[in-house]
């Protein structure tokens, strides 16, 4: 189980969009120390991530090293690799 750590996202307003290889899309918006998941990806997104659902779940849970996944091309990030890694850290 993965949860947002609200203490890490004080004064944050971030929208991260996920475009999965299966065709599924999701957006996670962090605002007011709450993360909400939406099936509707409406632009603009602060960070856009292209990967498989499994790679994302494994990276979020810590079972996959996100730095290595980005370096190998298993996870493609638009909006800054560092920003995506910081986004992941909010959930640990």
mmCIF file of the C-alpha atoms, coordinates in Angstrom:
data_MODEL
# 
_entry.id   MODEL 
# 
loop_
_atom_site.group_PDB 
_atom_site.id 
_atom_site.type_symbol 
_atom_site.label_atom_id 
_atom_site.label_alt_id 
_atom_site.label_comp_id 
_atom_site.label_asym_id 
_atom_site.label_entity_id 
_atom_site.label_seq_id 
_atom_site.pdbx_PDB_ins_code 
_atom_site.Cartn_x 
_atom_site.Cartn_y 
_atom_site.Cartn_z 
_atom_site.occupancy 
_atom_site.B_iso_or_equiv 
_atom_site.pdbx_formal_charge 
_atom_site.auth_seq_id 
_atom_site.auth_comp_id 
_atom_site.auth_asym_id 
_atom_site.auth_atom_id 
_atom_site.pdbx_PDB_model_num 
ATOM 1  C CA . UNK A 1 1  ? 0.000  0.000  0.000   1.00 0.00 ? 1  UNK A CA 1 
ATOM 2  C CA . UNK A 1 2  ? 1.247  3.478  -0.895  1.00 0.00 ? 2  UNK A CA 1 
ATOM 3  C CA . UNK A 1 3  ? 0.019  6.671  0.729   1.00 0.00 ? 3  UNK A CA 1 
ATOM 4  C CA . UNK A 1 4  ? 0.598  10.352 0.241   1.00 0.00 ? 4  UNK A CA 1 
ATOM 5  C CA . UNK A 1 5  ? 2.616  11.944 3.032   1.00 0.00 ? 5  UNK A CA 1 
ATOM 6  C CA . UNK A 1 6  ? 0.711  15.233 3.503   1.00 0.00 ? 6  UNK A CA 1 
ATOM 7  C CA . UNK A 1 7  ? 3.600  16.815 5.412   1.00 0.00 ? 7  UNK A CA 1 
ATOM 8  C CA . UNK A 1 8  ? 5.753  16.611 2.276   1.00 0.00 ? 8  UNK A CA 1 
ATOM 9  C CA . UNK A 1 9  ? 3.300  18.472 0.050   1.00 0.00 ? 9  UNK A CA 1 
ATOM 10 C CA . UNK A 1 10 ? 2.532  21.623 2.017   1.00 0.00 ? 10 UNK A CA 1 
ATOM 11 C CA . UNK A 1 11 ? 1.845  24.475 -0.447  1.00 0.00 ? 11 UNK A CA 1 
ATOM 12 C CA . UNK A 1 12 ? 2.205  22.118 -3.434  1.00 0.00 ? 12 UNK A CA 1 
ATOM 13 C CA . UNK A 1 13 ? -0.103 22.182 -6.445  1.00 0.00 ? 13 UNK A CA 1 
ATOM 14 C CA . UNK A 1 14 ? 1.058  19.565 -8.951  1.00 0.00 ? 14 UNK A CA 1 
ATOM 15 C CA . UNK A 1 15 ? -0.686 17.732 -11.766 1.00 0.00 ? 15 UNK A CA 1 
ATOM 16 C CA . UNK A 1 16 ? 1.057  14.621 -13.060 1.00 0.00 ? 16 UNK A CA 1 
ATOM 17 C CA . UNK A 1 17 ? -0.412 12.844 -16.080 1.00 0.00 ? 17 UNK A CA 1 
ATOM 18 C CA . UNK A 1 18 ? 0.213  9.221  -16.948 1.00 0.00 ? 18 UNK A CA 1 
ATOM 19 C CA . UNK A 1 19 ? -0.053 7.817  -20.452 1.00 0.00 ? 19 UNK A CA 1 
ATOM 20 C CA . UNK A 1 20 ? 0.213  4.055  -20.130 1.00 0.00 ? 20 UNK A CA 1 
ATOM 21 C CA . UNK A 1 21 ? 1.262  1.788  -22.984 1.00 0.00 ? 21 UNK A CA 1 
ATOM 22 C CA . UNK A 1 22 ? -2.104 -0.011 -22.676 1.00 0.00 ? 22 UNK A CA 1 
ATOM 23 C CA . UNK A 1 23 ? -3.864 3.200  -23.759 1.00 0.00 ? 23 UNK A CA 1 
ATOM 24 C CA . UNK A 1 24 ? -5.119 3.919  -20.245 1.00 0.00 ? 24 UNK A CA 1 
ATOM 25 C CA . UNK A 1 25 ? -4.619 7.480  -18.984 1.00 0.00 ? 25 UNK A CA 1 
ATOM 26 C CA . UNK A 1 26 ? -4.707 8.845  -15.455 1.00 0.00 ? 26 UNK A CA 1 
ATOM 27 C CA . UNK A 1 27 ? -3.891 12.118 -13.736 1.00 0.00 ? 27 UNK A CA 1 
ATOM 28 C CA . UNK A 1 28 ? -2.844 12.554 -10.124 1.00 0.00 ? 28 UNK A CA 1 
ATOM 29 C CA . UNK A 1 29 ? -3.379 16.055 -8.800  1.00 0.00 ? 29 UNK A CA 1 
ATOM 30 C CA . UNK A 1 30 ? -1.872 17.078 -5.478  1.00 0.00 ? 30 UNK A CA 1 
ATOM 31 C CA . UNK A 1 31 ? -3.506 20.144 -3.961  1.00 0.00 ? 31 UNK A CA 1 
ATOM 32 C CA . UNK A 1 32 ? -4.200 21.206 -0.379  1.00 0.00 ? 32 UNK A CA 1 
ATOM 33 C CA . UNK A 1 33 ? -2.223 18.193 0.898   1.00 0.00 ? 33 UNK A CA 1 
ATOM 34 C CA . UNK A 1 34 ? -4.593 15.757 -0.859  1.00 0.00 ? 34 UNK A CA 1 
ATOM 35 C CA . UNK A 1 35 ? -3.908 13.552 -3.883  1.00 0.00 ? 35 UNK A CA 1 
ATOM 36 C CA . UNK A 1 36 ? -6.807 12.904 -6.234  1.00 0.00 ? 36 UNK A CA 1 
ATOM 37 C CA . UNK A 1 37 ? -6.772 10.458 -9.130  1.00 0.00 ? 37 UNK A CA 1 
ATOM 38 C CA . UNK A 1 38 ? -8.731 11.198 -12.286 1.00 0.00 ? 38 UNK A CA 1 
ATOM 39 C CA . UNK A 1 39 ? -9.366 9.147  -15.416 1.00 0.00 ? 39 UNK A CA 1 
ATOM 40 C CA . UNK A 1 40 ? -9.564 12.380 -17.402 1.00 0.00 ? 40 UNK A CA 1 
ATOM 41 C CA . UNK A 1 41 ? -6.224 13.803 -18.467 1.00 0.00 ? 41 UNK A CA 1 
ATOM 42 C CA . UNK A 1 42 ? -6.825 17.465 -19.187 1.00 0.00 ? 42 UNK A CA 1 
ATOM 43 C CA . UNK A 1 43 ? -3.883 19.557 -20.282 1.00 0.00 ? 43 UNK A CA 1 
ATOM 44 C CA . UNK A 1 44 ? -1.747 21.232 -19.144 1.00 0.00 ? 44 UNK A CA 1 
ATOM 45 C CA . UNK A 1 45 ? 0.150  18.789 -16.932 1.00 0.00 ? 45 UNK A CA 1 
ATOM 46 C CA . UNK A 1 46 ? 3.169  19.773 -14.875 1.00 0.00 ? 46 UNK A CA 1 
ATOM 47 C CA . UNK A 1 47 ? 4.688  16.335 -15.475 1.00 0.00 ? 47 UNK A CA 1 
ATOM 48 C CA . UNK A 1 48 ? 3.759  13.773 -18.141 1.00 0.00 ? 48 UNK A CA 1 
ATOM 49 C CA . UNK A 1 49 ? 4.890  10.176 -17.706 1.00 0.00 ? 49 UNK A CA 1 
ATOM 50 C CA . UNK A 1 50 ? 4.832  7.455  -20.361 1.00 0.00 ? 50 UNK A CA 1 
ATOM 51 C CA . UNK A 1 51 ? 5.319  3.882  -19.145 1.00 0.00 ? 51 UNK A CA 1 
ATOM 52 C CA . UNK A 1 52 ? 3.516  0.620  -18.420 1.00 0.00 ? 52 UNK A CA 1 
ATOM 53 C CA . UNK A 1 53 ? 1.099  0.405  -15.523 1.00 0.00 ? 53 UNK A CA 1 
ATOM 54 C CA . UNK A 1 54 ? 3.294  -2.230 -13.889 1.00 0.00 ? 54 UNK A CA 1 
ATOM 55 C CA . UNK A 1 55 ? 6.446  -0.097 -14.096 1.00 0.00 ? 55 UNK A CA 1 
ATOM 56 C CA . UNK A 1 56 ? 4.625  2.854  -12.538 1.00 0.00 ? 56 UNK A CA 1 
ATOM 57 C CA . UNK A 1 57 ? 3.190  0.774  -9.698  1.00 0.00 ? 57 UNK A CA 1 
ATOM 58 C CA . UNK A 1 58 ? 6.574  -0.795 -9.020  1.00 0.00 ? 58 UNK A CA 1 
ATOM 59 C CA . UNK A 1 59 ? 8.348  2.596  -9.062  1.00 0.00 ? 59 UNK A CA 1 
ATOM 60 C CA . UNK A 1 60 ? 5.739  4.129  -6.756  1.00 0.00 ? 60 UNK A CA 1 
ATOM 61 C CA . UNK A 1 61 ? 6.006  1.254  -4.277  1.00 0.00 ? 61 UNK A CA 1 
ATOM 62 C CA . UNK A 1 62 ? 9.811  1.220  -4.349  1.00 0.00 ? 62 UNK A CA 1 
ATOM 63 C CA . UNK A 1 63 ? 10.130 -2.172 -6.063  1.00 0.00 ? 63 UNK A CA 1 
ATOM 64 C CA . UNK A 1 64 ? 11.632 -0.589 -9.200  1.00 0.00 ? 64 UNK A CA 1 
ATOM 65 C CA . UNK A 1 65 ? 14.439 1.948  -9.111  1.00 0.00 ? 65 UNK A CA 1 
ATOM 66 C CA . UNK A 1 66 ? 12.898 4.939  -10.946 1.00 0.00 ? 66 UNK A CA 1 
ATOM 67 C CA . UNK A 1 67 ? 16.301 6.415  -11.824 1.00 0.00 ? 67 UNK A CA 1 
ATOM 68 C CA . UNK A 1 68 ? 17.303 3.195  -13.587 1.00 0.00 ? 68 UNK A CA 1 
ATOM 69 C CA . UNK A 1 69 ? 13.882 2.936  -15.265 1.00 0.00 ? 69 UNK A CA 1 
ATOM 70 C CA . UNK A 1 70 ? 14.233 6.479  -16.620 1.00 0.00 ? 70 UNK A CA 1 
ATOM 71 C CA . UNK A 1 71 ? 17.806 5.817  -17.761 1.00 0.00 ? 71 UNK A CA 1 
ATOM 72 C CA . UNK A 1 72 ? 16.773 2.618  -19.564 1.00 0.00 ? 72 UNK A CA 1 
ATOM 73 C CA . UNK A 1 73 ? 13.759 4.268  -21.226 1.00 0.00 ? 73 UNK A CA 1 
ATOM 74 C CA . UNK A 1 74 ? 11.204 2.132  -19.361 1.00 0.00 ? 74 UNK A CA 1 
ATOM 75 C CA . UNK A 1 75 ? 9.804  5.386  -17.948 1.00 0.00 ? 75 UNK A CA 1 
ATOM 76 C CA . UNK A 1 76 ? 9.769  8.498  -20.147 1.00 0.00 ? 76 UNK A CA 1 
ATOM 77 C CA . UNK A 1 77 ? 9.205  11.826 -18.398 1.00 0.00 ? 77 UNK A CA 1 
ATOM 78 C CA . UNK A 1 78 ? 8.285  15.210 -19.859 1.00 0.00 ? 78 UNK A CA 1 
ATOM 79 C CA . UNK A 1 79 ? 8.469  17.990 -17.299 1.00 0.00 ? 79 UNK A CA 1 
ATOM 80 C CA . UNK A 1 80 ? 11.727 17.057 -15.635 1.00 0.00 ? 80 UNK A CA 1 
ATOM 81 C CA . UNK A 1 81 ? 13.080 13.774 -14.349 1.00 0.00 ? 81 UNK A CA 1 
ATOM 82 C CA . UNK A 1 82 ? 13.941 15.421 -11.033 1.00 0.00 ? 82 UNK A CA 1 
ATOM 83 C CA . UNK A 1 83 ? 10.373 16.710 -10.681 1.00 0.00 ? 83 UNK A CA 1 
ATOM 84 C CA . UNK A 1 84 ? 9.017  13.189 -11.257 1.00 0.00 ? 84 UNK A CA 1 
ATOM 85 C CA . UNK A 1 85 ? 11.395 11.691 -8.691  1.00 0.00 ? 85 UNK A CA 1 
ATOM 86 C CA . UNK A 1 86 ? 10.322 14.359 -6.209  1.00 0.00 ? 86 UNK A CA 1 
ATOM 87 C CA . UNK A 1 87 ? 6.671  13.527 -6.997  1.00 0.00 ? 87 UNK A CA 1 
ATOM 88 C CA . UNK A 1 88 ? 7.331  9.845  -6.215  1.00 0.00 ? 88 UNK A CA 1 
ATOM 89 C CA . UNK A 1 89 ? 8.971  10.798 -2.908  1.00 0.00 ? 89 UNK A CA 1 
ATOM 90 C CA . UNK A 1 90 ? 5.702  12.349 -1.724  1.00 0.00 ? 90 UNK A CA 1 
ATOM 91 C CA . UNK A 1 91 ? 4.189  8.858  -1.528  1.00 0.00 ? 91 UNK A CA 1 
ATOM 92 C CA . UNK A 1 92 ? 6.785  7.097  0.589   1.00 0.00 ? 92 UNK A CA 1 
# 
